[in-house]
Amino acid sequence: MSNGKLRRQITFEAARLIYIRQESEYYRAKMTAARRLGQRRVKYADLPTNREIRDEIQSLARIGDAHPPGNEHDNREPLGHNGHLDRFGVYRMLLVPLETVQQNLDRHPEGDALYHSLQVFDLARDAVPYDEEFQVAALLHDVGKAIDPRDHIAAALEALEGHITERTAWFIVHHADAAALREGTLGVRARRRLEAADDFDELMLLRDCDLQGRRRGVPVPDVDDAIEHLRAMSRENGSS
């Protein structure tokens, strides 16, 4: 991991630890974050400043609800797993670690899983500009790779439970089946079930976006831009 990428990851994780009240002191939060990232010996120069962490905490607070932890009028319990963040904050917290997930370069020459996810999202946004659930699935389809790469689909569903619709979950569950169908390795019964689904055409479109989103050097939106786009769609659609 490059020094710049490591610094960004420590910044994000330390800010998250302070935001959810697992740590209260900046240096301890930095060191805990580094250990969680598998870095037990980090040079002081690679650690983020307190200001960088404060800026990230403010970003988390803006993404979260109107009463971030620590508000004197907030009588709820401290933020736990997924706690006070709205669904868009949860999406961001799951997406950012994908930057450290390096994929098989034969299948993913573009590099890390975050860059891939943002490419797929951008393609999906252009392909189906008014389908929020489809775009959410495109952005989040690989978030489980930063949790459990052995079964990233199950890991994603568990982490996203309560924060995505059943339709979005269906896209995430079956995006690997769509890949197998395109490659001719999906069983006959599974293929028939898939082809009978209402959203079969959209699923195969998602697969096409997944395949096309593997290019090097193409411009993509950053995570916050993607999240804000989905938030704006949600407001327009009247969804929560």
FENVENBEL-V972727 format. One record per run of one state. SS is the DSSP state (H for helix, E for strand, C for the rest). FROM is the first residue (numbers start at 1). LEN is the number of residues. If there is no record, write none. Layout:
[[SS & FROM & LEN] [SS & FROM & LEN]]
This chain:
[[C & 1 & 2] [H & 3 & 17] [C & 20 & 6] [H & 26 & 11] [C & 37 & 7] [H & 44 & 3] [C & 47 & 3] [H & 50 & 14] [C & 64 & 23] [H & 87 & 14] [C & 101 & 1] [E & 102 & 1] [C & 103 & 9] [E & 112 & 1] [H & 113 & 15] [C & 128 & 4] [H & 132 & 9] [C & 141 & 2] [H & 143 & 4] [C & 147 & 2] [H & 149 & 12] [C & 161 & 5] [H & 166 & 18] [C & 184 & 4] [H & 188 & 9] [C & 197 & 3] [H & 200 & 13] [C & 213 & 10] [H & 223 & 15] [C & 238 & 3]]
